Amino acid sequence: MEQFHWIRPIWLWAFLPLGMLLWFMFRHTVKGLSWRAVCDPQLLPHILIGRDGERRRWPLIAVALAGVFTILALAGPAWERLPQPVFREQSALVLVLDLSRSMDAADITPTRLTRARHKILDILTHRIEGYTALIVYAGEPFVVTPLTEDAETIAALVPALSTDLMPAQGSRPDLALDKAATLITQADMVRGHVLLLTDGVDDSRVHDSSRRTGSRSTVAVMLEAHVFSRQHNTPRTIPTTSGM
């Protein structure tokens, strides 16, 4: 009984008007109040006794039962309380993956791209709440998944990501970062985090993209790069400007 509760308990207040209605019917039907106005009091016991008196009780009983069951149904008795979310995380994580040919290099085993994919899967496994998106790029960026709360769907797509998927080769992380900032801004997120997974960062282009996004956005966004190569292979935070 500890789990028993009412889904719409406000309907229980309907028992008050139901009780008033039943009392009114009881007074006028069973007690014969209407007959008292036209009959001699000495005749009332003879009028209300017998089958007619019994039949007058059935409408009262029917109304009472119908009213009670209707109110109870509307109040919604339940034995299992569903969890009620009290807060929804309004943060965004945009994963930006480099799919240029250089990511196939095997200077770190098994390859740079494989390490990057493993990193993404590890992040998605531990991401409990918030919105996540995935962007890939080489010569131009492409949105694999827009911002979503379904991290499992993104994880299912990660193993299929390869450099062969890109129609134009090159390395334009600045365009991918612009697209990531657009996703966060259009979704009206409270804050955002952009994680760039690549084998090399052109600081001038990345900083230019950061300044452009910061000048047109009021969302707090942190930009971080994780470089996969023998020389680096460590994450670093890239400072951003106004609103970022």
Buried (B, 14 or more C-beta within 10 A) or exposed (E): EEEEEBEEEEBEEBBEEBEEBBEEBBEBBBEBEEBEEEBEEEEBEEEBEEEEBEEBEEEBEEBBEEBBEEBBEBBEEEEEEEEEEEEEEBBBBBBBBBBBBBBBBEEBEEBBBBBBBEBBBEBBEEBEEBBBBBBBBBBBBBBBBBBEEEBEEBBEEBEEBEBEEBEEEEBBBBBBBBBBBBBBBEBEBEBBBBBBBBBBBBEEBBBBBBEBBBEEBEBBBBBEBBBBBEEBBEEEEBEBEEBB
